[in-house]
Amino acid sequence: MHKIERLAKTHDRDAFDCGSEPLNLFLRQTARQHAERGISRTFVLVDEASTAPIPIVGYFSLNLCQIKSETLTPAEARKLPRDVAGVRLGRLAMAKAHQRQGLGRALLVAAMGKFLEIYQTAGGIGLFVDAKDQDAKRYYEQFGFLPMPSNELELFLPVKTIQDALHEHSC
Ligand SMILES: CC(C)(COP(=O)(O)OP(=O)(O)OC[C@H]1O[C@@H](n2cnc3c(N)ncnc32)[C@H](O)[C@@H]1OP(=O)(O)O)[C@@H](O)C(=O)NCCC(=O)NCCS
């Protein structure tokens, strides 16, 4: 069984390899510093039975962001003020040995759940992500992420889609 928890010293960041060096390096060198400074938070997927140093199966990071509503589609921008807030899925990665087992999907669902916690407390129009390439873009699109008109590798998952996916409908 797997569980998701905040990145901590007990996690084995050095051994993580998702096949993308920038994503490996972020986890090794930047994620904890960012958390200490309030820049972003990183969450890791681990095996419940693991003991320290705990192998990291996958991770994602989130940070708050501000968006100009004019960069959304006209339908999404309707009735929004010029500047709106959202949450950015800064990074999402699965260790090579665990890819294509449905665990990336589990991490995305967890990120959506974290978004809804923020949404309940402070609002926010949805989750934003910068896909690193067309493959990643296709990956996100299957979960309902929509390309932004201004930059097709930037995608937006509206709060309504997240609520529908997680069957949650409080205001
Ligand atoms: C992209 C990534 C996070 C996906 O995680 P994963 O655990 O391998 O994906 P899942 O097993 O949850 O896949 C869910 C679905 O997406 C599809 N999929 C997986 N990787 C994909 C990819 N790179 N492109 C398009 N579709 C993909 C799978 O076929 C699966 O569909 P299915 O269940 O209907 O067959 C992972 O492959 C990874 O870490 N890659 C390297 C880093 C990266 O590219 N991160 C994205 C940064 S923008």
The ligand as a Tripos MOL2 file, in Angstrom:
@<TRIPOS>MOLECULE
LIG
   48    50     1     0     0
SMALL
NO_CHARGES

@<TRIPOS>ATOM
      1 C1          4.2660   11.5960  -16.7320 C.3       1 LIG1
      2 C2          4.2680   10.6660  -15.4950 C.3       1 LIG1
      3 C3          4.1690   11.5100  -14.2320 C.3       1 LIG1
      4 C4          3.0570    9.7380  -15.6100 C.3       1 LIG1
      5 O1          3.0220    8.9040  -14.4670 O.3       1 LIG1
      6 P1          2.6710    7.3510  -14.6190 P.3       1 LIG1
      7 O2          2.5040    6.7920  -13.2550 O.co2     1 LIG1
      8 O3          3.6840    6.7360  -15.5080 O.co2     1 LIG1
      9 O4          1.2700    7.4400  -15.3920 O.3       1 LIG1
     10 P2         -0.0400    6.5540  -15.1260 P.3       1 LIG1
     11 O5          0.3570    5.1230  -15.0540 O.co2     1 LIG1
     12 O6         -0.8290    7.1240  -14.0070 O.co2     1 LIG1
     13 O7         -0.7720    6.8470  -16.4920 O.3       1 LIG1
     14 C5         -2.1180    7.2040  -16.5670 C.3       1 LIG1
     15 C6         -2.4490    7.2280  -18.0120 C.3       1 LIG1
     16 O8         -1.6080    8.1150  -18.7420 O.3       1 LIG1
     17 C7         -0.9820    7.4410  -19.8590 C.3       1 LIG1
     18 N1          0.3620    7.9760  -19.9050 N.ar      1 LIG1
     19 C8          1.3640    7.6930  -19.0340 C.ar      1 LIG1
     20 N2          2.4720    8.4140  -19.3600 N.ar      1 LIG1
     21 C9          2.1530    9.1540  -20.4480 C.ar      1 LIG1
     22 C10         2.8680   10.0800  -21.2380 C.ar      1 LIG1
     23 N3          4.1470   10.4080  -20.9860 N.pl3     1 LIG1
     24 N4          2.2180   10.6730  -22.2680 N.ar      1 LIG1
     25 C11         0.9370   10.3750  -22.5460 C.ar      1 LIG1
     26 N5          0.2000    9.4880  -21.8070 N.ar      1 LIG1
     27 C12         0.8090    8.8780  -20.7870 C.ar      1 LIG1
     28 C13        -1.0350    5.9840  -19.5220 C.3       1 LIG1
     29 O9         -1.1460    5.2300  -20.7040 O.3       1 LIG1
     30 C14        -2.2720    5.8830  -18.6390 C.3       1 LIG1
     31 O10        -3.4430    5.6860  -19.3960 O.3       1 LIG1
     32 P3         -4.2560    4.3120  -19.2220 P.3       1 LIG1
     33 O11        -4.3190    4.0360  -17.7280 O.co2     1 LIG1
     34 O12        -5.5810    4.6290  -19.8080 O.co2     1 LIG1
     35 O13        -3.4390    3.3360  -19.9750 O.co2     1 LIG1
     36 C15         5.5430    9.7770  -15.4400 C.3       1 LIG1
     37 O14         5.6030    8.9810  -16.5870 O.3       1 LIG1
     38 C16         6.8370   10.5680  -15.3060 C.2       1 LIG1
     39 O15         7.2330   10.8920  -14.2010 O.2       1 LIG1
     40 N6          7.5240   10.8730  -16.4310 N.am      1 LIG1
     41 C17         8.7740   11.6170  -16.3890 C.3       1 LIG1
     42 C18         8.5720   13.0240  -15.8690 C.3       1 LIG1
     43 C19         7.5000   13.8050  -16.6030 C.2       1 LIG1
     44 O16         7.4110   13.7620  -17.8270 O.2       1 LIG1
     45 N7          6.6780   14.5410  -15.8320 N.am      1 LIG1
     46 C20         5.6750   15.4370  -16.3550 C.3       1 LIG1
     47 C21         6.2520   16.7980  -16.1480 C.3       1 LIG1
     48 S1          5.4610   18.0810  -17.0420 S.3       1 LIG1
@<TRIPOS>BOND
     1     1     2 1
     2     2     3 1
     3     2     4 1
     4     2    36 1
     5     4     5 1
     6     5     6 1
     7     6     7 2
     8     6     8 1
     9     6     9 1
    10     9    10 1
    11    10    11 2
    12    10    12 1
    13    10    13 1
    14    13    14 1
    15    14    15 1
    16    15    16 1
    17    15    30 1
    18    16    17 1
    19    17    18 1
    20    17    28 1
    21    18    19 ar
    22    18    27 ar
    23    19    20 ar
    24    20    21 ar
    25    21    22 ar
    26    21    27 ar
    27    22    23 1
    28    22    24 ar
    29    24    25 ar
    30    25    26 ar
    31    26    27 ar
    32    28    29 1
    33    28    30 1
    34    30    31 1
    35    31    32 1
    36    32    33 2
    37    32    34 1
    38    32    35 1
    39    36    37 1
    40    36    38 1
    41    38    39 2
    42    38    40 1
    43    40    41 1
    44    41    42 1
    45    42    43 1
    46    43    44 2
    47    43    45 1
    48    45    46 1
    49    46    47 1
    50    47    48 1
@<TRIPOS>SUBSTRUCTURE
     1 LIG1         1 GROUP 0 **** ****
